[in-house]
Amino acid sequence: IIVLLGQCNSQLERTQQAVNFNQQWESLISIIHTSFETYQQQLIEIRQEQKSLIHLNTIQNIQQSRIQCEQNMKQLETLATTGFIHSTKKESIRTQIR
């Protein structure tokens, strides 16, 4: 009986160690799961921020292109006006010569 009680006591200790290990394991799994969810959420937020930054860059590029286009149109208008004035002067001189 004493031997059986000793074996039961040893078995009980091993079982308690297994239960403790299992509890630690489950706790660690839970912590890892929570950490991974936090990581995934942070990735999603970063991607959204990057999209916002990409959109902001795109908007800035479009605005810069619009400004450049307006400047080009002004140069074209100036060139056309200068050309028209120059052409009118030439025509006026031709008329005077005739």
HUNORCOR-V545636 format. One record per residue. SS is DSSP state (@ for helix, = for strand, . for the rest). PHI is phi in whole degrees, -180 to 180 (* if undefined). OMEGA is omega in whole degrees, 0 to 359 (999 if undefined). Layout:
ss->SS phi->PHI omega->OMEGA
ss->SS phi->PHI omega->OMEGA
This chain:
ss->. phi->* omega->180
ss->@ phi->-64 omega->178
ss->@ phi->-64 omega->179
ss->@ phi->-63 omega->177
ss->@ phi->-64 omega->177
ss->@ phi->-64 omega->178
ss->@ phi->-65 omega->179
ss->@ phi->-63 omega->180
ss->@ phi->-64 omega->177
ss->@ phi->-63 omega->179
ss->@ phi->-63 omega->179
ss->@ phi->-63 omega->178
ss->@ phi->-64 omega->178
ss->@ phi->-64 omega->179
ss->@ phi->-65 omega->179
ss->@ phi->-63 omega->177
ss->@ phi->-63 omega->179
ss->@ phi->-65 omega->178
ss->@ phi->-64 omega->178
ss->@ phi->-60 omega->178
ss->@ phi->-60 omega->181
ss->@ phi->-63 omega->178
ss->@ phi->-64 omega->177
ss->@ phi->-63 omega->179
ss->@ phi->-61 omega->180
ss->@ phi->-63 omega->178
ss->@ phi->-63 omega->179
ss->@ phi->-64 omega->178
ss->@ phi->-60 omega->179
ss->@ phi->-63 omega->179
ss->@ phi->-63 omega->179
ss->@ phi->-62 omega->180
ss->@ phi->-61 omega->179
ss->@ phi->-63 omega->179
ss->@ phi->-62 omega->180
ss->@ phi->-66 omega->177
ss->@ phi->-62 omega->177
ss->@ phi->-62 omega->178
ss->@ phi->-60 omega->179
ss->@ phi->-62 omega->179
ss->@ phi->-63 omega->178
ss->@ phi->-64 omega->177
ss->@ phi->-62 omega->179
ss->@ phi->-61 omega->180
ss->@ phi->-63 omega->179
ss->@ phi->-63 omega->179
ss->@ phi->-62 omega->179
ss->@ phi->-65 omega->177
ss->@ phi->-63 omega->179
ss->@ phi->-64 omega->177
ss->@ phi->-62 omega->178
ss->@ phi->-62 omega->179
ss->@ phi->-65 omega->178
ss->@ phi->-63 omega->178
ss->@ phi->-62 omega->179
ss->@ phi->-63 omega->177
ss->@ phi->-62 omega->179
ss->@ phi->-63 omega->179
ss->@ phi->-61 omega->179
ss->@ phi->-64 omega->178
ss->@ phi->-64 omega->179
ss->@ phi->-65 omega->178
ss->@ phi->-62 omega->179
ss->@ phi->-64 omega->178
ss->@ phi->-64 omega->179
ss->@ phi->-63 omega->179
ss->@ phi->-62 omega->179
ss->@ phi->-63 omega->179
ss->@ phi->-64 omega->178
ss->@ phi->-61 omega->178
ss->@ phi->-64 omega->178
ss->@ phi->-64 omega->179
ss->@ phi->-65 omega->178
ss->@ phi->-64 omega->178
ss->@ phi->-63 omega->179
ss->@ phi->-64 omega->178
ss->@ phi->-63 omega->178
ss->@ phi->-63 omega->179
ss->@ phi->-63 omega->180
ss->@ phi->-65 omega->179
ss->@ phi->-64 omega->179
ss->@ phi->-61 omega->179
ss->@ phi->-63 omega->180
ss->@ phi->-66 omega->179
ss->@ phi->-62 omega->180
ss->@ phi->-62 omega->180
ss->@ phi->-65 omega->179
ss->@ phi->-65 omega->178
ss->@ phi->-63 omega->179
ss->@ phi->-61 omega->181
ss->@ phi->-65 omega->178
ss->@ phi->-65 omega->178
ss->@ phi->-64 omega->178
ss->@ phi->-61 omega->180
ss->@ phi->-64 omega->180
ss->@ phi->-66 omega->181
ss->@ phi->-67 omega->181
ss->. phi->-67 omega->999
